[in-house]
């Protein structure tokens, strides 16, 4: 896989398990780190591969909402688990 296909992943989680569920996350790459609480947005191919996005909505002004979208790669998708404290989020992703 290459390019956009890098963002289509396989997980043990179904579309219904993840879509629109809250997630506390910390994502790291070689030169970047981002953390927060967001909501999973899932697209799914007929083959079962999923595109998993974490959407964090902020309000820069009274009249404006802005979505920040982080697309999860396979290495991150492998680490999705149920959050121990369901009052914070349904899922946790520390990768």
Secondary structure, 3 states (H helix, E strand, C coil): CCHHHHHCECCCCCHHHHCCCEEEEEEEECCEEEEEEEEEEEEECCCCCEEEEEEEEEEEECCEEEEEEEECCHHHHCCEEECCCCCCCCEEEEC
